[in-house]
Amino acid sequence: MKKLSIIAVTILMFLGQSCTQNKSDKNSEIMNKTDTTEHYTFDLSEKVIRQKVTFKNRYGIILSGDLYLPKNAGNEKLSALAISGPFGAVKEQSSGLYANQMAERGFAVVAFDPSYTGESGGEPRNLASPEISTEDFSAAVDF
């Protein structure tokens, strides 16, 4: 079991390091890039739209996320959620899956990579910081 855990952690660290960082200078933006599904561990619901987004936390670290919206929402105001995974996880994994499911149910959801992880900025990479994590969630809610 210990060997399996070490292998899983190694794989997650490799995946986190292989993603590119977004170097945008804007405070927040919705990027008009084609959404590719090659890195996601789940299929996007046919009832949901996914858009790449970036925003900064109060320390100026650029966070990368995906905004999930129900296709049939129109101009309707939606309740919103901010979701991120556990240490080492990226938005293309469980947090994106949950965001996809909640958008199917009518929520606007941002699933994001925390600072120092995945496509989000911050050095050194793969660092865990409860204080920065709190700021990341605050920035996601503000976004």
Chimera marker file (.cmm) of the C-alpha trace (Angstrom):
<marker_set name="trace">
<marker id="1" x="0.000" y="0.000" z="0.000" r="1" g="1" b="0" radius="0.5"/>
<marker id="2" x="2.860" y="2.362" z="0.808" r="1" g="1" b="0" radius="0.5"/>
<marker id="3" x="4.452" y="1.750" z="-2.620" r="1" g="1" b="0" radius="0.5"/>
<marker id="4" x="1.103" y="2.447" z="-4.318" r="1" g="1" b="0" radius="0.5"/>
<marker id="5" x="0.779" y="5.740" z="-2.423" r="1" g="1" b="0" radius="0.5"/>
<marker id="6" x="4.290" y="6.800" z="-3.416" r="1" g="1" b="0" radius="0.5"/>
<marker id="7" x="3.578" y="5.956" z="-7.057" r="1" g="1" b="0" radius="0.5"/>
<marker id="8" x="0.298" y="7.932" z="-6.981" r="1" g="1" b="0" radius="0.5"/>
<marker id="9" x="1.989" y="10.975" z="-5.411" r="1" g="1" b="0" radius="0.5"/>
<marker id="10" x="4.810" y="10.788" z="-7.972" r="1" g="1" b="0" radius="0.5"/>
<marker id="11" x="2.323" y="10.672" z="-10.845" r="1" g="1" b="0" radius="0.5"/>
<marker id="12" x="0.339" y="13.632" z="-9.452" r="1" g="1" b="0" radius="0.5"/>
<marker id="13" x="3.538" y="15.661" z="-9.015" r="1" g="1" b="0" radius="0.5"/>
<marker id="14" x="4.585" y="14.853" z="-12.585" r="1" g="1" b="0" radius="0.5"/>
<marker id="15" x="1.188" y="15.888" z="-13.938" r="1" g="1" b="0" radius="0.5"/>
<marker id="16" x="1.253" y="19.143" z="-11.974" r="1" g="1" b="0" radius="0.5"/>
<marker id="17" x="4.728" y="20.027" z="-13.264" r="1" g="1" b="0" radius="0.5"/>
<marker id="18" x="3.910" y="19.180" z="-16.879" r="1" g="1" b="0" radius="0.5"/>
<marker id="19" x="1.102" y="21.751" z="-17.144" r="1" g="1" b="0" radius="0.5"/>
<marker id="20" x="2.043" y="25.199" z="-18.437" r="1" g="1" b="0" radius="0.5"/>
<marker id="21" x="1.636" y="28.427" z="-16.515" r="1" g="1" b="0" radius="0.5"/>
<marker id="22" x="-0.569" y="31.247" z="-17.769" r="1" g="1" b="0" radius="0.5"/>
<marker id="23" x="1.441" y="34.477" z="-17.992" r="1" g="1" b="0" radius="0.5"/>
<marker id="24" x="-1.483" y="36.914" z="-18.484" r="1" g="1" b="0" radius="0.5"/>
<marker id="25" x="-1.054" y="40.467" z="-17.166" r="1" g="1" b="0" radius="0.5"/>
<marker id="26" x="-4.792" y="41.074" z="-16.845" r="1" g="1" b="0" radius="0.5"/>
<marker id="27" x="-6.396" y="40.908" z="-13.408" r="1" g="1" b="0" radius="0.5"/>
<marker id="28" x="-8.986" y="38.403" z="-14.635" r="1" g="1" b="0" radius="0.5"/>
<marker id="29" x="-10.204" y="37.239" z="-17.991" r="1" g="1" b="0" radius="0.5"/>
<marker id="30" x="-12.232" y="34.654" z="-19.809" r="1" g="1" b="0" radius="0.5"/>
<marker id="31" x="-10.018" y="33.164" z="-22.468" r="1" g="1" b="0" radius="0.5"/>
<marker id="32" x="-11.517" y="32.410" z="-25.875" r="1" g="1" b="0" radius="0.5"/>
<marker id="33" x="-9.529" y="29.241" z="-26.446" r="1" g="1" b="0" radius="0.5"/>
<marker id="34" x="-10.964" y="26.072" z="-27.868" r="1" g="1" b="0" radius="0.5"/>
<marker id="35" x="-11.738" y="23.715" z="-24.999" r="1" g="1" b="0" radius="0.5"/>
<marker id="36" x="-9.815" y="20.499" z="-25.508" r="1" g="1" b="0" radius="0.5"/>
<marker id="37" x="-10.756" y="17.466" z="-23.465" r="1" g="1" b="0" radius="0.5"/>
<marker id="38" x="-7.508" y="15.528" z="-23.793" r="1" g="1" b="0" radius="0.5"/>
<marker id="39" x="-6.326" y="16.253" z="-20.223" r="1" g="1" b="0" radius="0.5"/>
<marker id="40" x="-9.647" y="15.829" z="-18.438" r="1" g="1" b="0" radius="0.5"/>
<marker id="41" x="-10.440" y="12.643" z="-16.508" r="1" g="1" b="0" radius="0.5"/>
<marker id="42" x="-14.170" y="12.953" z="-17.258" r="1" g="1" b="0" radius="0.5"/>
<marker id="43" x="-16.495" y="13.780" z="-20.149" r="1" g="1" b="0" radius="0.5"/>
<marker id="44" x="-18.099" y="17.216" z="-20.286" r="1" g="1" b="0" radius="0.5"/>
<marker id="45" x="-21.878" y="17.025" z="-19.933" r="1" g="1" b="0" radius="0.5"/>
<marker id="46" x="-23.855" y="17.957" z="-23.033" r="1" g="1" b="0" radius="0.5"/>
<marker id="47" x="-25.856" y="20.280" z="-20.748" r="1" g="1" b="0" radius="0.5"/>
<marker id="48" x="-22.783" y="22.307" z="-19.706" r="1" g="1" b="0" radius="0.5"/>
<marker id="49" x="-20.438" y="24.916" z="-21.214" r="1" g="1" b="0" radius="0.5"/>
<marker id="50" x="-16.807" y="25.042" z="-19.998" r="1" g="1" b="0" radius="0.5"/>
<marker id="51" x="-14.627" y="28.152" z="-20.466" r="1" g="1" b="0" radius="0.5"/>
<marker id="52" x="-10.982" y="28.729" z="-19.512" r="1" g="1" b="0" radius="0.5"/>
<marker id="53" x="-10.560" y="31.632" z="-17.063" r="1" g="1" b="0" radius="0.5"/>
<marker id="54" x="-7.749" y="33.314" z="-15.139" r="1" g="1" b="0" radius="0.5"/>
<marker id="55" x="-7.792" y="35.600" z="-12.122" r="1" g="1" b="0" radius="0.5"/>
<marker id="56" x="-5.299" y="36.853" z="-9.523" r="1" g="1" b="0" radius="0.5"/>
<marker id="57" x="-5.245" y="36.334" z="-5.778" r="1" g="1" b="0" radius="0.5"/>
<marker id="58" x="-4.286" y="39.263" z="-3.553" r="1" g="1" b="0" radius="0.5"/>
<marker id="59" x="-0.609" y="38.279" z="-3.749" r="1" g="1" b="0" radius="0.5"/>
<marker id="60" x="-0.679" y="38.715" z="-7.528" r="1" g="1" b="0" radius="0.5"/>
<marker id="61" x="-0.428" y="35.004" z="-8.312" r="1" g="1" b="0" radius="0.5"/>
<marker id="62" x="-2.368" y="34.210" z="-11.488" r="1" g="1" b="0" radius="0.5"/>
<marker id="63" x="-4.775" y="31.322" z="-10.983" r="1" g="1" b="0" radius="0.5"/>
<marker id="64" x="-6.043" y="29.194" z="-13.852" r="1" g="1" b="0" radius="0.5"/>
<marker id="65" x="-9.558" y="27.827" z="-13.789" r="1" g="1" b="0" radius="0.5"/>
<marker id="66" x="-12.486" y="26.513" z="-15.763" r="1" g="1" b="0" radius="0.5"/>
<marker id="67" x="-15.886" y="28.193" z="-15.553" r="1" g="1" b="0" radius="0.5"/>
<marker id="68" x="-18.774" y="25.731" z="-15.872" r="1" g="1" b="0" radius="0.5"/>
<marker id="69" x="-22.201" y="27.086" z="-16.812" r="1" g="1" b="0" radius="0.5"/>
<marker id="70" x="-25.493" y="25.390" z="-17.636" r="1" g="1" b="0" radius="0.5"/>
<marker id="71" x="-26.210" y="25.745" z="-21.375" r="1" g="1" b="0" radius="0.5"/>
<marker id="72" x="-29.846" y="26.696" z="-20.792" r="1" g="1" b="0" radius="0.5"/>
<marker id="73" x="-29.179" y="29.469" z="-18.227" r="1" g="1" b="0" radius="0.5"/>
<marker id="74" x="-29.546" y="32.415" z="-20.620" r="1" g="1" b="0" radius="0.5"/>
<marker id="75" x="-29.402" y="35.676" z="-18.633" r="1" g="1" b="0" radius="0.5"/>
<marker id="76" x="-30.698" y="34.015" z="-15.467" r="1" g="1" b="0" radius="0.5"/>
<marker id="77" x="-28.800" y="34.792" z="-12.237" r="1" g="1" b="0" radius="0.5"/>
<marker id="78" x="-27.153" y="31.636" z="-10.905" r="1" g="1" b="0" radius="0.5"/>
<marker id="79" x="-25.914" y="30.568" z="-7.510" r="1" g="1" b="0" radius="0.5"/>
<marker id="80" x="-22.146" y="30.122" z="-7.705" r="1" g="1" b="0" radius="0.5"/>
<marker id="81" x="-19.567" y="27.722" z="-6.291" r="1" g="1" b="0" radius="0.5"/>
<marker id="82" x="-15.760" y="27.737" z="-6.173" r="1" g="1" b="0" radius="0.5"/>
<marker id="83" x="-14.095" y="24.319" z="-6.169" r="1" g="1" b="0" radius="0.5"/>
<marker id="84" x="-10.483" y="23.166" z="-5.935" r="1" g="1" b="0" radius="0.5"/>
<marker id="85" x="-9.010" y="19.754" z="-5.234" r="1" g="1" b="0" radius="0.5"/>
<marker id="86" x="-6.685" y="18.424" z="-2.530" r="1" g="1" b="0" radius="0.5"/>
<marker id="87" x="-2.906" y="18.920" z="-2.628" r="1" g="1" b="0" radius="0.5"/>
<marker id="88" x="-1.496" y="18.026" z="-6.018" r="1" g="1" b="0" radius="0.5"/>
<marker id="89" x="-4.854" y="17.786" z="-7.756" r="1" g="1" b="0" radius="0.5"/>
<marker id="90" x="-5.700" y="19.906" z="-10.790" r="1" g="1" b="0" radius="0.5"/>
<marker id="91" x="-8.986" y="21.193" z="-12.217" r="1" g="1" b="0" radius="0.5"/>
<marker id="92" x="-9.008" y="18.498" z="-14.908" r="1" g="1" b="0" radius="0.5"/>
<marker id="93" x="-9.577" y="15.890" z="-12.173" r="1" g="1" b="0" radius="0.5"/>
<marker id="94" x="-12.128" y="15.652" z="-9.360" r="1" g="1" b="0" radius="0.5"/>
<marker id="95" x="-12.821" y="19.377" z="-8.879" r="1" g="1" b="0" radius="0.5"/>
<marker id="96" x="-13.728" y="19.672" z="-12.575" r="1" g="1" b="0" radius="0.5"/>
<marker id="97" x="-15.907" y="16.574" z="-12.333" r="1" g="1" b="0" radius="0.5"/>
<marker id="98" x="-17.801" y="18.070" z="-9.382" r="1" g="1" b="0" radius="0.5"/>
<marker id="99" x="-18.083" y="21.425" z="-11.178" r="1" g="1" b="0" radius="0.5"/>
<marker id="100" x="-19.493" y="19.658" z="-14.245" r="1" g="1" b="0" radius="0.5"/>
<marker id="101" x="-22.096" y="17.884" z="-12.112" r="1" g="1" b="0" radius="0.5"/>
<marker id="102" x="-23.104" y="21.035" z="-10.238" r="1" g="1" b="0" radius="0.5"/>
<marker id="103" x="-23.416" y="23.046" z="-13.480" r="1" g="1" b="0" radius="0.5"/>
<marker id="104" x="-25.792" y="20.342" z="-14.737" r="1" g="1" b="0" radius="0.5"/>
<marker id="105" x="-27.893" y="21.144" z="-11.663" r="1" g="1" b="0" radius="0.5"/>
<marker id="106" x="-28.018" y="24.874" z="-12.425" r="1" g="1" b="0" radius="0.5"/>
<marker id="107" x="-24.983" y="26.367" z="-10.670" r="1" g="1" b="0" radius="0.5"/>
<marker id="108" x="-22.240" y="28.589" z="-12.061" r="1" g="1" b="0" radius="0.5"/>
<marker id="109" x="-19.022" y="26.897" z="-10.919" r="1" g="1" b="0" radius="0.5"/>
<marker id="110" x="-15.358" y="27.823" z="-11.126" r="1" g="1" b="0" radius="0.5"/>
<marker id="111" x="-12.959" y="24.889" z="-10.690" r="1" g="1" b="0" radius="0.5"/>
<marker id="112" x="-9.400" y="26.157" z="-10.330" r="1" g="1" b="0" radius="0.5"/>
<marker id="113" x="-5.822" y="25.049" z="-9.847" r="1" g="1" b="0" radius="0.5"/>
<marker id="114" x="-4.508" y="26.429" z="-6.554" r="1" g="1" b="0" radius="0.5"/>
<marker id="115" x="-1.360" y="28.551" z="-6.436" r="1" g="1" b="0" radius="0.5"/>
<marker id="116" x="1.849" y="26.618" z="-7.165" r="1" g="1" b="0" radius="0.5"/>
<marker id="117" x="-0.085" y="23.823" z="-8.905" r="1" g="1" b="0" radius="0.5"/>
<marker id="118" x="-1.129" y="22.897" z="-12.446" r="1" g="1" b="0" radius="0.5"/>
<marker id="119" x="-1.603" y="25.823" z="-14.822" r="1" g="1" b="0" radius="0.5"/>
<marker id="120" x="-1.683" y="28.371" z="-11.985" r="1" g="1" b="0" radius="0.5"/>
<marker id="121" x="1.351" y="30.492" z="-11.183" r="1" g="1" b="0" radius="0.5"/>
<marker id="122" x="3.590" y="30.632" z="-8.163" r="1" g="1" b="0" radius="0.5"/>
<marker id="123" x="7.081" y="29.489" z="-7.235" r="1" g="1" b="0" radius="0.5"/>
<marker id="124" x="8.281" y="27.134" z="-5.918" r="1" g="1" b="0" radius="0.5"/>
<marker id="125" x="6.007" y="24.587" z="-7.568" r="1" g="1" b="0" radius="0.5"/>
<marker id="126" x="3.947" y="22.022" z="-5.614" r="1" g="1" b="0" radius="0.5"/>
<marker id="127" x="3.965" y="24.019" z="-2.387" r="1" g="1" b="0" radius="0.5"/>
<marker id="128" x="1.188" y="23.671" z="0.199" r="1" g="1" b="0" radius="0.5"/>
<marker id="129" x="0.208" y="26.813" z="2.100" r="1" g="1" b="0" radius="0.5"/>
<marker id="130" x="-3.032" y="27.118" z="4.097" r="1" g="1" b="0" radius="0.5"/>
<marker id="131" x="-2.776" y="30.925" z="4.008" r="1" g="1" b="0" radius="0.5"/>
<marker id="132" x="-2.365" y="31.072" z="0.224" r="1" g="1" b="0" radius="0.5"/>
<marker id="133" x="-5.118" y="28.465" z="-0.215" r="1" g="1" b="0" radius="0.5"/>
<marker id="134" x="-7.496" y="30.721" z="1.717" r="1" g="1" b="0" radius="0.5"/>
<marker id="135" x="-6.554" y="33.643" z="-0.539" r="1" g="1" b="0" radius="0.5"/>
<marker id="136" x="-7.037" y="31.466" z="-3.632" r="1" g="1" b="0" radius="0.5"/>
<marker id="137" x="-10.603" y="30.611" z="-2.604" r="1" g="1" b="0" radius="0.5"/>
<marker id="138" x="-11.310" y="34.245" z="-1.746" r="1" g="1" b="0" radius="0.5"/>
<marker id="139" x="-10.104" y="35.269" z="-5.231" r="1" g="1" b="0" radius="0.5"/>
<marker id="140" x="-12.241" y="32.556" z="-6.858" r="1" g="1" b="0" radius="0.5"/>
<marker id="141" x="-15.320" y="33.805" z="-4.990" r="1" g="1" b="0" radius="0.5"/>
<marker id="142" x="-14.536" y="37.405" z="-6.005" r="1" g="1" b="0" radius="0.5"/>
<marker id="143" x="-14.131" y="36.294" z="-9.632" r="1" g="1" b="0" radius="0.5"/>
<link id1="1" id2="2" r="1" g="1" b="0" radius="0.2"/>
<link id1="2" id2="3" r="1" g="1" b="0" radius="0.2"/>
<link id1="3" id2="4" r="1" g="1" b="0" radius="0.2"/>
<link id1="4" id2="5" r="1" g="1" b="0" radius="0.2"/>
<link id1="5" id2="6" r="1" g="1" b="0" radius="0.2"/>
<link id1="6" id2="7" r="1" g="1" b="0" radius="0.2"/>
<link id1="7" id2="8" r="1" g="1" b="0" radius="0.2"/>
<link id1="8" id2="9" r="1" g="1" b="0" radius="0.2"/>
<link id1="9" id2="10" r="1" g="1" b="0" radius="0.2"/>
<link id1="10" id2="11" r="1" g="1" b="0" radius="0.2"/>
<link id1="11" id2="12" r="1" g="1" b="0" radius="0.2"/>
<link id1="12" id2="13" r="1" g="1" b="0" radius="0.2"/>
<link id1="13" id2="14" r="1" g="1" b="0" radius="0.2"/>
<link id1="14" id2="15" r="1" g="1" b="0" radius="0.2"/>
<link id1="15" id2="16" r="1" g="1" b="0" radius="0.2"/>
<link id1="16" id2="17" r="1" g="1" b="0" radius="0.2"/>
<link id1="17" id2="18" r="1" g="1" b="0" radius="0.2"/>
<link id1="18" id2="19" r="1" g="1" b="0" radius="0.2"/>
<link id1="19" id2="20" r="1" g="1" b="0" radius="0.2"/>
<link id1="20" id2="21" r="1" g="1" b="0" radius="0.2"/>
<link id1="21" id2="22" r="1" g="1" b="0" radius="0.2"/>
<link id1="22" id2="23" r="1" g="1" b="0" radius="0.2"/>
<link id1="23" id2="24" r="1" g="1" b="0" radius="0.2"/>
<link id1="24" id2="25" r="1" g="1" b="0" radius="0.2"/>
<link id1="25" id2="26" r="1" g="1" b="0" radius="0.2"/>
<link id1="26" id2="27" r="1" g="1" b="0" radius="0.2"/>
<link id1="27" id2="28" r="1" g="1" b="0" radius="0.2"/>
<link id1="28" id2="29" r="1" g="1" b="0" radius="0.2"/>
<link id1="29" id2="30" r="1" g="1" b="0" radius="0.2"/>
<link id1="30" id2="31" r="1" g="1" b="0" radius="0.2"/>
<link id1="31" id2="32" r="1" g="1" b="0" radius="0.2"/>
<link id1="32" id2="33" r="1" g="1" b="0" radius="0.2"/>
<link id1="33" id2="34" r="1" g="1" b="0" radius="0.2"/>
<link id1="34" id2="35" r="1" g="1" b="0" radius="0.2"/>
<link id1="35" id2="36" r="1" g="1" b="0" radius="0.2"/>
<link id1="36" id2="37" r="1" g="1" b="0" radius="0.2"/>
<link id1="37" id2="38" r="1" g="1" b="0" radius="0.2"/>
<link id1="38" id2="39" r="1" g="1" b="0" radius="0.2"/>
<link id1="39" id2="40" r="1" g="1" b="0" radius="0.2"/>
<link id1="40" id2="41" r="1" g="1" b="0" radius="0.2"/>
<link id1="41" id2="42" r="1" g="1" b="0" radius="0.2"/>
<link id1="42" id2="43" r="1" g="1" b="0" radius="0.2"/>
<link id1="43" id2="44" r="1" g="1" b="0" radius="0.2"/>
<link id1="44" id2="45" r="1" g="1" b="0" radius="0.2"/>
<link id1="45" id2="46" r="1" g="1" b="0" radius="0.2"/>
<link id1="46" id2="47" r="1" g="1" b="0" radius="0.2"/>
<link id1="47" id2="48" r="1" g="1" b="0" radius="0.2"/>
<link id1="48" id2="49" r="1" g="1" b="0" radius="0.2"/>
<link id1="49" id2="50" r="1" g="1" b="0" radius="0.2"/>
<link id1="50" id2="51" r="1" g="1" b="0" radius="0.2"/>
<link id1="51" id2="52" r="1" g="1" b="0" radius="0.2"/>
<link id1="52" id2="53" r="1" g="1" b="0" radius="0.2"/>
<link id1="53" id2="54" r="1" g="1" b="0" radius="0.2"/>
<link id1="54" id2="55" r="1" g="1" b="0" radius="0.2"/>
<link id1="55" id2="56" r="1" g="1" b="0" radius="0.2"/>
<link id1="56" id2="57" r="1" g="1" b="0" radius="0.2"/>
<link id1="57" id2="58" r="1" g="1" b="0" radius="0.2"/>
<link id1="58" id2="59" r="1" g="1" b="0" radius="0.2"/>
<link id1="59" id2="60" r="1" g="1" b="0" radius="0.2"/>
<link id1="60" id2="61" r="1" g="1" b="0" radius="0.2"/>
<link id1="61" id2="62" r="1" g="1" b="0" radius="0.2"/>
<link id1="62" id2="63" r="1" g="1" b="0" radius="0.2"/>
<link id1="63" id2="64" r="1" g="1" b="0" radius="0.2"/>
<link id1="64" id2="65" r="1" g="1" b="0" radius="0.2"/>
<link id1="65" id2="66" r="1" g="1" b="0" radius="0.2"/>
<link id1="66" id2="67" r="1" g="1" b="0" radius="0.2"/>
<link id1="67" id2="68" r="1" g="1" b="0" radius="0.2"/>
<link id1="68" id2="69" r="1" g="1" b="0" radius="0.2"/>
<link id1="69" id2="70" r="1" g="1" b="0" radius="0.2"/>
<link id1="70" id2="71" r="1" g="1" b="0" radius="0.2"/>
<link id1="71" id2="72" r="1" g="1" b="0" radius="0.2"/>
<link id1="72" id2="73" r="1" g="1" b="0" radius="0.2"/>
<link id1="73" id2="74" r="1" g="1" b="0" radius="0.2"/>
<link id1="74" id2="75" r="1" g="1" b="0" radius="0.2"/>
<link id1="75" id2="76" r="1" g="1" b="0" radius="0.2"/>
<link id1="76" id2="77" r="1" g="1" b="0" radius="0.2"/>
<link id1="77" id2="78" r="1" g="1" b="0" radius="0.2"/>
<link id1="78" id2="79" r="1" g="1" b="0" radius="0.2"/>
<link id1="79" id2="80" r="1" g="1" b="0" radius="0.2"/>
<link id1="80" id2="81" r="1" g="1" b="0" radius="0.2"/>
<link id1="81" id2="82" r="1" g="1" b="0" radius="0.2"/>
<link id1="82" id2="83" r="1" g="1" b="0" radius="0.2"/>
<link id1="83" id2="84" r="1" g="1" b="0" radius="0.2"/>
<link id1="84" id2="85" r="1" g="1" b="0" radius="0.2"/>
<link id1="85" id2="86" r="1" g="1" b="0" radius="0.2"/>
<link id1="86" id2="87" r="1" g="1" b="0" radius="0.2"/>
<link id1="87" id2="88" r="1" g="1" b="0" radius="0.2"/>
<link id1="88" id2="89" r="1" g="1" b="0" radius="0.2"/>
<link id1="89" id2="90" r="1" g="1" b="0" radius="0.2"/>
<link id1="90" id2="91" r="1" g="1" b="0" radius="0.2"/>
<link id1="91" id2="92" r="1" g="1" b="0" radius="0.2"/>
<link id1="92" id2="93" r="1" g="1" b="0" radius="0.2"/>
<link id1="93" id2="94" r="1" g="1" b="0" radius="0.2"/>
<link id1="94" id2="95" r="1" g="1" b="0" radius="0.2"/>
<link id1="95" id2="96" r="1" g="1" b="0" radius="0.2"/>
<link id1="96" id2="97" r="1" g="1" b="0" radius="0.2"/>
<link id1="97" id2="98" r="1" g="1" b="0" radius="0.2"/>
<link id1="98" id2="99" r="1" g="1" b="0" radius="0.2"/>
<link id1="99" id2="100" r="1" g="1" b="0" radius="0.2"/>
<link id1="100" id2="101" r="1" g="1" b="0" radius="0.2"/>
<link id1="101" id2="102" r="1" g="1" b="0" radius="0.2"/>
<link id1="102" id2="103" r="1" g="1" b="0" radius="0.2"/>
<link id1="103" id2="104" r="1" g="1" b="0" radius="0.2"/>
<link id1="104" id2="105" r="1" g="1" b="0" radius="0.2"/>
<link id1="105" id2="106" r="1" g="1" b="0" radius="0.2"/>
<link id1="106" id2="107" r="1" g="1" b="0" radius="0.2"/>
<link id1="107" id2="108" r="1" g="1" b="0" radius="0.2"/>
<link id1="108" id2="109" r="1" g="1" b="0" radius="0.2"/>
<link id1="109" id2="110" r="1" g="1" b="0" radius="0.2"/>
<link id1="110" id2="111" r="1" g="1" b="0" radius="0.2"/>
<link id1="111" id2="112" r="1" g="1" b="0" radius="0.2"/>
<link id1="112" id2="113" r="1" g="1" b="0" radius="0.2"/>
<link id1="113" id2="114" r="1" g="1" b="0" radius="0.2"/>
<link id1="114" id2="115" r="1" g="1" b="0" radius="0.2"/>
<link id1="115" id2="116" r="1" g="1" b="0" radius="0.2"/>
<link id1="116" id2="117" r="1" g="1" b="0" radius="0.2"/>
<link id1="117" id2="118" r="1" g="1" b="0" radius="0.2"/>
<link id1="118" id2="119" r="1" g="1" b="0" radius="0.2"/>
<link id1="119" id2="120" r="1" g="1" b="0" radius="0.2"/>
<link id1="120" id2="121" r="1" g="1" b="0" radius="0.2"/>
<link id1="121" id2="122" r="1" g="1" b="0" radius="0.2"/>
<link id1="122" id2="123" r="1" g="1" b="0" radius="0.2"/>
<link id1="123" id2="124" r="1" g="1" b="0" radius="0.2"/>
<link id1="124" id2="125" r="1" g="1" b="0" radius="0.2"/>
<link id1="125" id2="126" r="1" g="1" b="0" radius="0.2"/>
<link id1="126" id2="127" r="1" g="1" b="0" radius="0.2"/>
<link id1="127" id2="128" r="1" g="1" b="0" radius="0.2"/>
<link id1="128" id2="129" r="1" g="1" b="0" radius="0.2"/>
<link id1="129" id2="130" r="1" g="1" b="0" radius="0.2"/>
<link id1="130" id2="131" r="1" g="1" b="0" radius="0.2"/>
<link id1="131" id2="132" r="1" g="1" b="0" radius="0.2"/>
<link id1="132" id2="133" r="1" g="1" b="0" radius="0.2"/>
<link id1="133" id2="134" r="1" g="1" b="0" radius="0.2"/>
<link id1="134" id2="135" r="1" g="1" b="0" radius="0.2"/>
<link id1="135" id2="136" r="1" g="1" b="0" radius="0.2"/>
<link id1="136" id2="137" r="1" g="1" b="0" radius="0.2"/>
<link id1="137" id2="138" r="1" g="1" b="0" radius="0.2"/>
<link id1="138" id2="139" r="1" g="1" b="0" radius="0.2"/>
<link id1="139" id2="140" r="1" g="1" b="0" radius="0.2"/>
<link id1="140" id2="141" r="1" g="1" b="0" radius="0.2"/>
<link id1="141" id2="142" r="1" g="1" b="0" radius="0.2"/>
<link id1="142" id2="143" r="1" g="1" b="0" radius="0.2"/>
</marker_set>
